Amino acid sequence: MTSIGIVGAGIAGLHLSLLLTQRGVSVTLYAERTPEDQLAGKLSSVVTRFGPTREREQALGVNYWDEPDFGAFCFYVNVLGEYPLAFRGDLSQPAQVVDMRLYHAKLLEDLLDRGVDVVYGSLIADDLTILADSHDLVVVASGRGSLTEIFPKVEEHSPFTEPQRHLFGGLFNGVSYPEPLGVTFAIMPGHGEMSTIPIRSFKGRQSALFCEAAPGGDFEIFATMRYEDDPKAFETLLLEQIKQHAPPIYERINPEEFGLTRPQDLIQGAVTPVVRRGYAQLPSGKWVLALGDAHALNDPCIAQGANAASHAAEVVADAIVDHAIYDEAFCQAVEQQVWVNLGAATAWTNANMMPPPEFTGQLFVAATQSQAVANAVADNFADPQRGWRVMSSADEMSAFLAELGWQPEPAPEHEPEPAVA
Ligand SMILES: Cc1cc2nc3c(=O)[nH]c(=O)nc-3n(C[C@H](O)[C@H](O)[C@H](O)COP(=O)(O)OP(=O)(O)OC[C@H]3O[C@@H](n4cnc5c(N)ncnc54)[C@H](O)[C@@H]3O)c2cc1C
């Protein structure tokens, strides 16, 4: 029987383990942390999982948090500043946000219940050679950890050498949900983007606030300011900045109740995006695959990393089942298949880190005028191949808008110049 070793119990490793187990392949999962460790950890992300990921979870029987009246049913977009606009795009398949500490712990427990062999410990690169001798194939899904350094960086797809945004966010009291329930997104020119997100966490239904702070903007400080030194000062300053720069979000905050739920519910940091080769050869000659963030680490600005990791897990699981030999040719073919979706998610995300080309402004304008366009803009987040295609050229965008029945309004005719006496 084929035996696969999977390193890392984030969404990539967990989904691959579940998919292979469901297909009757023997899996050993090498996890750094037990379910208890996961539950006790710090918040490290706020992951919106879109329709295709949720369908995969249903097929795997791990859709534990499905509640018809709780999820993200739409996106509320507010562009603020000099050229303000606002629209709401409804998702054709609701998205969902669950605290990943609960999510990882539950899926790991589930794998244990399904009889999967789970070995706890933090591996080093040399361990992979030992693992490769005991499995037909090893897949490294260790996220941002140092193990990924065995996979060479792909310069062509890694345009940045430093983070493009400063990140902070957390679970907050005093932030009410919009109705219908959805993710609100405020674009604050010069200061970054701020979202509020309905999330299922330790106390049931809660609210997350997340900011992609622009370097030099007024929110940058919150990515490094030490919350524990003076929680009140942190929260007061944050509230002031939200009031000044993101009024649509401030409107739904009750200042009396506003505050972080617990110190461990705060995220602060930054991501330097990097794409690595999707496979590597060990000194022993065996080949290993990279999966999830270990393959491509993207800034979270457009919510693609975990969704792309889940998608890639399915591609890898199918390929493992369809083949018997896991050599270089196999790894190359898998990388190519994974890259169709992951490459689009990466290119689209990286494009969002740079000043937008002029034609892209048309998309949001069209979304304010046409509900079909607004809904399609929301749905694009669940389909990075379409999302990136639309944003990749003016022609593609025009074709997308025309398909949705939207035409630019004709420019107003000029009044004839008054005759000069
Ligand atoms: C603030 C924030 C918001 C985000 N929002 C979204 C979103 O809305 N939608 C979205 O799709 N994505 C989002 N992302 C990205 C998403 O969180 C990641 O892409 C996703 O979690 C990657 O999953 P992974 O399994 O590859 O890695 P991870 O989740 O990092 O898991 C890696 C696992 O490997 C383990 N590990 C590490 N090193 C070792 C070792 N040496 N030995 C053994 N185990 C090891 C770790 O303990 C961990 O359990 C967000 C990220 C951030 C930071």
The ligand as an SDF file (V2000), in Angstrom:
LIG
                    3D

 53 58  0  0  0  0  0  0  0  0999 V2000
   -3.6850   37.7730    8.9430 C   0  0  0  0  0  0  0  0  0  0  0  0
   -3.9080   36.7220    7.8930 C   0  0  0  0  0  0  0  0  0  0  0  0
   -5.1410   36.6200    7.2630 C   0  0  0  0  0  0  0  0  0  0  0  0
   -5.3400   35.6580    6.2790 C   0  0  0  0  0  0  0  0  0  0  0  0
   -6.5470   35.5980    5.6470 N   0  0  0  0  0  0  0  0  0  0  0  0
   -6.7630   34.6440    4.7110 C   0  0  0  0  0  0  0  0  0  0  0  0
   -8.0350   34.5000    4.0940 C   0  0  0  0  0  0  0  0  0  0  0  0
   -8.9690   35.2580    4.3830 O   0  0  0  0  0  0  0  0  0  0  0  0
   -8.2010   33.5140    3.1750 N   0  0  0  0  0  0  0  0  0  0  0  0
   -7.1780   32.6870    2.8150 C   0  0  0  0  0  0  0  0  0  0  0  0
   -7.3900   31.8080    1.9760 O   0  0  0  0  0  0  0  0  0  0  0  0
   -5.9660   32.7870    3.3960 N   0  0  0  0  0  0  0  0  0  0  0  0
   -5.7290   33.7340    4.3190 C   0  0  0  0  0  0  0  0  0  0  0  0
   -4.5100   33.8370    4.9200 N   0  0  0  0  0  0  0  0  0  0  0  0
   -3.4320   32.9320    4.5000 C   0  0  0  0  0  0  0  0  0  0  0  0
   -3.5720   31.5810    5.1920 C   0  0  0  0  0  0  0  0  0  0  0  0
   -3.5970   31.7600    6.5800 O   0  0  0  0  0  0  0  0  0  0  0  0
   -2.4130   30.6790    4.7930 C   0  0  0  0  0  0  0  0  0  0  0  0
   -2.2270   30.7210    3.4030 O   0  0  0  0  0  0  0  0  0  0  0  0
   -2.7050   29.2440    5.1920 C   0  0  0  0  0  0  0  0  0  0  0  0
   -2.9580   29.1550    6.5530 O   0  0  0  0  0  0  0  0  0  0  0  0
   -1.5310   28.3560    4.8210 C   0  0  0  0  0  0  0  0  0  0  0  0
   -1.7690   27.0600    5.2730 O   0  0  0  0  0  0  0  0  0  0  0  0
   -0.5800   26.0150    5.3530 P   0  0  0  0  0  0  0  0  0  0  0  0
   -1.1700   24.7420    5.8180 O   0  0  0  0  0  0  0  0  0  0  0  0
    0.1920   26.0130    4.1000 O   0  0  0  0  0  0  0  0  0  0  0  0
    0.4240   26.6120    6.4460 O   0  0  0  0  0  0  0  0  0  0  0  0
    0.1910   26.8390    8.0100 P   0  0  0  0  0  0  0  0  0  0  0  0
   -1.2020   27.1370    8.3450 O   0  0  0  0  0  0  0  0  0  0  0  0
    1.2400   27.8080    8.4330 O   0  0  0  0  0  0  0  0  0  0  0  0
    0.5170   25.4190    8.6480 O   0  0  0  0  0  0  0  0  0  0  0  0
    1.8240   24.9160    8.6990 C   0  0  0  0  0  0  0  0  0  0  0  0
    1.8870   23.8690    9.7940 C   0  0  0  0  0  0  0  0  0  0  0  0
    3.1860   23.2720    9.7740 O   0  0  0  0  0  0  0  0  0  0  0  0
    3.6750   23.2020   11.0790 C   0  0  0  0  0  0  0  0  0  0  0  0
    5.1500   23.2160   11.0130 N   0  0  0  0  0  0  0  0  0  0  0  0
    5.9320   24.2760   10.7300 C   0  0  0  0  0  0  0  0  0  0  0  0
    7.2300   23.9100   10.7780 N   0  0  0  0  0  0  0  0  0  0  0  0
    7.2340   22.5980   11.1020 C   0  0  0  0  0  0  0  0  0  0  0  0
    8.2730   21.6800   11.3460 C   0  0  0  0  0  0  0  0  0  0  0  0
    9.5540   22.0380   11.2330 N   0  0  0  0  0  0  0  0  0  0  0  0
    7.9380   20.4020   11.6800 N   0  0  0  0  0  0  0  0  0  0  0  0
    6.6330   20.0380   11.7890 C   0  0  0  0  0  0  0  0  0  0  0  0
    5.6060   20.8880   11.5880 N   0  0  0  0  0  0  0  0  0  0  0  0
    5.9200   22.1440   11.2420 C   0  0  0  0  0  0  0  0  0  0  0  0
    3.1010   24.4070   11.7930 C   0  0  0  0  0  0  0  0  0  0  0  0
    3.0470   24.1930   13.1880 O   0  0  0  0  0  0  0  0  0  0  0  0
    1.6980   24.4570   11.1940 C   0  0  0  0  0  0  0  0  0  0  0  0
    0.7960   23.6470   11.9060 O   0  0  0  0  0  0  0  0  0  0  0  0
   -4.2840   34.7790    5.9180 C   0  0  0  0  0  0  0  0  0  0  0  0
   -3.0430   34.8730    6.5590 C   0  0  0  0  0  0  0  0  0  0  0  0
   -2.8490   35.8470    7.5300 C   0  0  0  0  0  0  0  0  0  0  0  0
   -1.5110   35.9330    8.1950 C   0  0  0  0  0  0  0  0  0  0  0  0
  1  2  1  0
  2  3  1  0
  2 52  2  0
  3  4  2  0
  4  5  1  0
  4 50  1  0
  5  6  2  0
  6  7  1  0
  6 13  1  0
  7  8  2  0
  7  9  1  0
  9 10  1  0
 10 11  2  0
 10 12  1  0
 12 13  2  0
 13 14  1  0
 14 15  1  0
 14 50  1  0
 15 16  1  0
 16 17  1  0
 16 18  1  0
 18 19  1  0
 18 20  1  0
 20 21  1  0
 20 22  1  0
 22 23  1  0
 23 24  1  0
 24 25  2  0
 24 26  1  0
 24 27  1  0
 27 28  1  0
 28 29  2  0
 28 30  1  0
 28 31  1  0
 31 32  1  0
 32 33  1  0
 33 34  1  0
 33 48  1  0
 34 35  1  0
 35 36  1  0
 35 46  1  0
 36 37  1  0
 36 45  1  0
 37 38  2  0
 38 39  1  0
 39 40  1  0
 39 45  2  0
 40 41  1  0
 40 42  2  0
 42 43  1  0
 43 44  2  0
 44 45  1  0
 46 47  1  0
 46 48  1  0
 48 49  1  0
 50 51  2  0
 51 52  1  0
 52 53  1  0
M  END
$$$$
